[in-house]
Amino acid sequence: MDSYEFPVGGKFGEGFYIAQKFGTENPKFGYRFHLGEDWNYIGGGDSDFGSPIYSIANGIVSLTADYGGGWGKIVRIVHKHPSPEKGRFFFIESLYAHLYTIEVEPGQMVKKGEWIGTIGDAGGSYPSHLHFEIRAGFGSALGGGYSFGTDGFFSPTKFLIAQVSKEKLMNEDQFAPALEKSLAP
């Protein structure tokens, strides 16, 4: 069975928080739903610029590209995931966007935790952060990171917690921004 880890902050995503959650409606994008998560270092600002990004699991790099504009540099990796049905599996694809550097090539096999690139700012389009998606299947159109529905996408943190919680008790709240935590009842 494949195992997983977080794309930043080591195996358990330590030192990072989710600045924009999966499924959040964004008024700047016509109230469409965010199809990934935006990860930032707890230092704030651009303190995460150039921080390493790691493959969440063993897989094959399906695409690397520099789209400029809102996406910037991206890496897509296909992973084989076990199915609940014994002996079966399905494929998922992880997508990492707004990179400063790309350290892998299409067709390259990568291991869980392998350095695949660094956090960037999409060529100055955004403050630095990692936009991270987990897609059902592989090879779908890039899209715009937002949509009126989330079909075909997994909530990345929920998905990863379900995989790594066997080793460490985790929940989504630990990735809330510090301000959000201080306002919690």
GUMAR-588522 format. One record per residue (C-alpha): residue in three letters; chain; x, z, y. Coordinates in steps of 0.05 Angstrom, whole numbers. Layout:
<pts>
PT_rest_kette_xx_zz_yy
PT_ALA_A_X_Z_Y
...
</pts>
This chain:
<pts>
PT_rest_kette_xx_zz_yy
PT_MET_A_0_0_0
PT_ASP_A_26_-18_69
PT_SER_A_36_39_117
PT_TYR_A_31_37_192
PT_GLU_A_58_68_255
PT_PHE_A_45_62_330
PT_PRO_A_76_5_370
PT_VAL_A_108_52_421
PT_GLY_A_133_124_421
PT_GLY_A_157_123_349
PT_LYS_A_115_131_287
PT_PHE_A_63_176_321
PT_GLY_A_61_145_391
PT_GLU_A_93_207_423
PT_GLY_A_105_206_498
PT_PHE_A_54_150_510
PT_TYR_A_-19_149_531
PT_ILE_A_-75_98_532
PT_ALA_A_-88_76_604
PT_GLN_A_-146_31_585
PT_LYS_A_-183_42_519
PT_PHE_A_-210_-9_471
PT_GLY_A_-282_-29_487
PT_THR_A_-280_-5_560
PT_GLU_A_-322_-47_607
PT_ASN_A_-280_-73_664
PT_PRO_A_-316_-94_729
PT_LYS_A_-255_-136_750
PT_PHE_A_-269_-180_689
PT_GLY_A_-345_-187_696
PT_TYR_A_-359_-122_657
PT_ARG_A_-330_-152_595
PT_PHE_A_-303_-106_541
PT_HIS_A_-228_-93_534
PT_LEU_A_-206_-121_466
PT_GLY_A_-143_-80_461
PT_GLU_A_-110_-19_490
PT_ASP_A_-62_-12_548
PT_TRP_A_-5_36_531
PT_ASN_A_37_71_584
PT_TYR_A_94_122_582
PT_ILE_A_75_191_607
PT_GLY_A_127_185_662
PT_GLY_A_79_142_702
PT_GLY_A_92_83_747
PT_ASP_A_138_31_716
PT_SER_A_177_85_678
PT_ASP_A_163_48_613
PT_PHE_A_191_-19_636
PT_GLY_A_240_-43_582
PT_SER_A_218_10_531
PT_PRO_A_221_-15_459
PT_ILE_A_160_-41_423
PT_TYR_A_157_-38_347
PT_SER_A_119_-74_292
PT_ILE_A_62_-30_268
PT_ALA_A_73_-52_195
PT_ASN_A_110_-101_151
PT_GLY_A_89_-172_167
PT_ILE_A_106_-242_189
PT_VAL_A_113_-263_262
PT_SER_A_60_-316_271
PT_LEU_A_73_-332_345
PT_THR_A_118_-316_404
PT_ALA_A_104_-348_471
PT_ASP_A_108_-339_546
PT_TYR_A_40_-356_575
PT_GLY_A_58_-331_645
PT_GLY_A_3_-304_690
PT_GLY_A_-40_-249_660
PT_TRP_A_-12_-251_590
PT_GLY_A_62_-260_602
PT_LYS_A_104_-259_539
PT_ILE_A_68_-243_474
PT_VAL_A_83_-232_400
PT_ARG_A_32_-239_344
PT_ILE_A_46_-211_274
PT_VAL_A_4_-221_211
PT_HIS_A_-1_-161_163
PT_LYS_A_-30_-156_93
PT_HIS_A_-78_-96_91
PT_PRO_A_-107_-65_28
PT_SER_A_-182_-73_17
PT_PRO_A_-226_-15_-5
PT_GLU_A_-238_-57_-67
PT_LYS_A_-183_-41_-116
PT_GLY_A_-131_-95_-122
PT_ARG_A_-156_-135_-63
PT_PHE_A_-129_-144_8
PT_PHE_A_-145_-178_74
PT_PHE_A_-103_-199_133
PT_ILE_A_-101_-169_203
PT_GLU_A_-61_-192_263
PT_SER_A_-28_-147_314
PT_LEU_A_-18_-175_385
PT_TYR_A_32_-147_435
PT_ALA_A_27_-173_507
PT_HIS_A_60_-168_576
PT_LEU_A_129_-163_544
PT_TYR_A_194_-165_583
PT_THR_A_235_-188_524
PT_ILE_A_219_-217_455
PT_GLU_A_267_-199_399
PT_VAL_A_235_-238_341
PT_GLU_A_220_-310_323
PT_PRO_A_160_-344_291
PT_GLY_A_164_-343_215
PT_GLN_A_209_-281_215
PT_MET_A_191_-226_167
PT_VAL_A_191_-158_201
PT_LYS_A_189_-87_174
PT_LYS_A_146_-30_199
PT_GLY_A_182_2_258
PT_GLU_A_226_-58_272
PT_TRP_A_241_-71_346
PT_ILE_A_203_-134_366
PT_GLY_A_208_-133_442
PT_THR_A_205_-90_505
PT_ILE_A_149_-69_552
PT_GLY_A_142_-114_613
PT_ASP_A_95_-129_670
PT_ALA_A_72_-201_655
PT_GLY_A_122_-227_706
PT_GLY_A_99_-179_760
PT_SER_A_24_-192_749
PT_TYR_A_12_-118_730
PT_PRO_A_48_-52_731
PT_SER_A_88_-47_666
PT_HIS_A_50_-29_603
PT_LEU_A_37_-55_532
PT_HIS_A_-29_-91_519
PT_PHE_A_-39_-82_444
PT_GLU_A_-94_-111_399
PT_ILE_A_-110_-110_325
PT_ARG_A_-151_-170_303
PT_ALA_A_-189_-182_239
PT_GLY_A_-159_-242_204
PT_PHE_A_-107_-284_239
PT_GLY_A_-98_-346_280
PT_SER_A_-157_-337_326
PT_ALA_A_-153_-365_397
PT_LEU_A_-114_-322_446
PT_GLY_A_-174_-310_491
PT_GLY_A_-170_-269_555
PT_GLY_A_-164_-197_530
PT_TYR_A_-236_-184_549
PT_SER_A_-302_-208_520
PT_PHE_A_-377_-193_519
PT_GLY_A_-369_-168_448
PT_THR_A_-314_-136_405
PT_ASP_A_-330_-171_339
PT_GLY_A_-266_-191_303
PT_PHE_A_-225_-135_335
PT_PHE_A_-208_-64_313
PT_SER_A_-200_-4_358
PT_PRO_A_-124_1_352
PT_THR_A_-117_76_357
PT_LYS_A_-175_90_310
PT_PHE_A_-146_40_260
PT_LEU_A_-76_69_264
PT_ILE_A_-99_142_261
PT_ALA_A_-138_126_198
PT_GLN_A_-72_102_168
PT_VAL_A_-22_154_192
PT_SER_A_-68_216_191
PT_LYS_A_-49_226_118
PT_GLU_A_19_249_144
PT_LYS_A_1_282_210
PT_LEU_A_-66_308_236
PT_MET_A_-83_264_297
PT_ASN_A_-141_246_341
PT_GLU_A_-154_198_399
PT_ASP_A_-157_254_451
PT_GLN_A_-82_265_446
PT_PHE_A_-72_196_478
PT_ALA_A_-116_210_538
PT_PRO_A_-81_206_606
PT_ALA_A_-59_274_633
PT_LEU_A_-111_271_689
PT_GLU_A_-167_259_639
PT_LYS_A_-143_318_597
PT_SER_A_-142_364_659
PT_LEU_A_-215_345_675
PT_ALA_A_-239_357_604
PT_PRO_A_-286_418_595
</pts>
